[in-house]
Amino acid sequence: MRWHKSTLPNERNSKMKNPDKYEVGYGKPPKQTQFQKGQSGNPKGRPKRSQNMSTLLADELGRKIQVTENGQTKTMTAREAMVRRIVNGALSGKAIDVLKLMKMLESLLPSEVEPEQVELPEYSISFVKGVDGRPFNPTDEEYEHLAERRKAKAKKQAEKASAQIEEDNDDFLN
């Protein structure tokens, strides 16, 4: 009869006689390299995830800051302070703040709500009176002239807003 190595009578008896003997092998590291009782293999723990830009921005906007308003110091979040500044700027007439506020309001209002479409009868244009009191039915030339005037007015307003933005940027940077 052939004996398998691990079932040899001498080895079986030697394990039973000397229980302190530890056999090193697969899944059985040496005792001196094993973790001590009560200690984990990762004492510092798992490293924290790196934060993305939106998380960092949300944290900064939620941070409490001190703001002096009318001689009184108030504590508010950075987000609240920014909204107050934009609203106050818009109320004082700063074009850039008005644009920012309008953009914020557009994003907050529900976009699914469509204004109700009202069908106007064809003859309703005859009730629009011109300068001389007659009904206003513009010709093609008059339409072109009106379009040019609207473009010029829009260009003038855009230049004014651009100048205001540059002025505000200069004020902000200085």
RODRENMI-300995 format. One record per residue (C-alpha): residue in three letters; z, x, y. Coordinates in steps of 0.25 Angstrom, whole numbers, padded with zeros to 4 digits, always signed. Layout:
REM RODRENMI-300995
ALAZXY/...
REM end
This chain:
REM RODRENMI-300995
MET+0000+0000+0000/ARG-0004+0005+0014/TRP+0006+0003+0025/HIS+0002+0000+0039/LYS+0008+0010+0049/SER+0017+0000+0056/THR+0022-0005+0043/LEU+0027+0007+0037/PRO+0041+0006+0032/ASN+0046+0019+0039/GLU+0041+0014+0053/ARG+0047+0000+0051/ASN+0060+0005+0047/SER+0060+0016+0059/LYS+0058+0005+0069/MET+0069-0003+0064/LYS+0079+0009+0063/ASN+0075+0013+0078/PRO+0073+0001+0087/ASP+0073+0010+0099/LYS+0060+0017+0095/TYR+0048+0010+0103/GLU+0034+0011+0099/VAL+0024+0014+0110/GLY+0011+0007+0109/TYR+0001-0004+0114/GLY+0009-0013+0123/LYS+0022-0005+0121/PRO+0023+0006+0132/PRO+0033+0016+0132/LYS+0047+0011+0135/GLN+0049+0021+0147/THR+0036+0015+0154/GLN+0040+0001+0152/PHE+0046-0007+0164/GLN+0061-0007+0165/LYS+0068-0021+0163/GLY+0068-0029+0176/GLN+0056-0021+0182/SER+0042-0026+0183/GLY+0029-0018+0182/ASN+0025-0022+0196/PRO+0037-0020+0205/LYS+0029-0022+0218/GLY+0023-0034+0213/ARG+0008-0039+0215/PRO+0002-0034+0228/LYS+0000-0045+0239/ARG-0014-0050+0241/SER-0022-0045+0253/GLN-0023-0056+0263/ASN-0036-0061+0268/MET-0040-0063+0282/SER-0037-0078+0282/THR-0023-0076+0277/LEU-0020-0065+0287/LEU-0025-0074+0298/ALA-0017-0086+0294/ASP-0004-0077+0293/GLU-0007-0071+0307/LEU-0010-0085+0313/GLY+0003-0091+0306/ARG+0012-0080+0312/LYS+0022-0084+0322/ILE+0021-0078+0336/GLN+0028-0079+0350/VAL+0020-0086+0361/THR+0025-0087+0375/GLU+0021-0101+0381/ASN+0025-0105+0395/GLY+0036-0095+0395/GLN+0042-0099+0381/THR+0040-0091+0369/LYS+0036-0099+0357/THR+0034-0095+0342/MET+0021-0100+0336/THR+0010-0096+0326/ALA-0001-0088+0330/ARG-0010-0099+0326/GLU-0003-0109+0336/ALA-0003-0098+0347/MET-0019-0097+0346/VAL-0021-0112+0346/ARG-0013-0113+0358/ARG-0020-0102+0365/ILE-0034-0108+0362/VAL-0030-0122+0366/ASN-0024-0117+0379/GLY-0036-0108+0382/ALA-0045-0120+0379/LEU-0037-0129+0389/SER-0038-0118+0400/GLY-0053-0118+0398/LYS-0056-0106+0390/ALA-0070-0108+0384/ILE-0067-0100+0371/ASP-0054-0107+0369/VAL-0061-0120+0370/LEU-0071-0116+0360/LYS-0060-0111+0350/LEU-0052-0124+0352/MET-0065-0132+0349/LYS-0068-0124+0337/MET-0054-0126+0332/LEU-0054-0141+0334/GLU-0068-0142+0327/SER-0062-0135+0315/LEU-0050-0144+0315/LEU-0057-0157+0316/PRO-0063-0164+0304/SER-0077-0160+0303/GLU-0081-0172+0294/VAL-0079-0182+0305/GLU-0092-0185+0310/PRO-0094-0192+0324/GLU-0099-0206+0322/GLN-0114-0206+0324/VAL-0118-0217+0333/GLU-0132-0222+0332/LEU-0138-0224+0347/PRO-0149-0234+0349/GLU-0162-0228+0354/TYR-0161-0235+0367/SER-0148-0229+0371/ILE-0155-0218+0378/SER-0160-0227+0388/PHE-0146-0229+0394/VAL-0145-0215+0398/LYS-0147-0214+0412/GLY-0154-0202+0419/VAL-0150-0197+0433/ASP-0159-0207+0440/GLY-0153-0219+0432/ARG-0165-0221+0423/PRO-0164-0219+0408/PHE-0165-0205+0404/ASN-0176-0202+0394/PRO-0179-0187+0395/THR-0192-0181+0393/ASP-0195-0169+0384/GLU-0195-0160+0397/GLU-0181-0166+0401/TYR-0175-0163+0387/GLU-0180-0149+0388/HIS-0174-0147+0402/LEU-0161-0153+0397/ALA-0160-0144+0385/GLU-0162-0132+0394/ARG-0151-0136+0403/ARG-0142-0139+0391/LYS-0145-0125+0385/ALA-0143-0118+0399/LYS-0129-0126+0400/ALA-0125-0121+0386/LYS-0129-0107+0389/LYS-0121-0107+0402/GLN-0109-0113+0394/ALA-0110-0102+0383/GLU-0111-0091+0393/LYS-0098-0096+0400/ALA-0091-0097+0386/SER-0096-0083+0382/ALA-0090-0078+0396/GLN-0077-0085+0393/ILE-0076-0079+0379/GLU-0079-0065+0384/GLU-0068-0067+0395/ASP-0058-0072+0385/ASN-0061-0061+0376/ASP-0059-0051+0387/ASP-0046-0058+0391/PHE-0041-0057+0376/LEU-0045-0043+0374/ASN-0038-0038+0388/
REM end
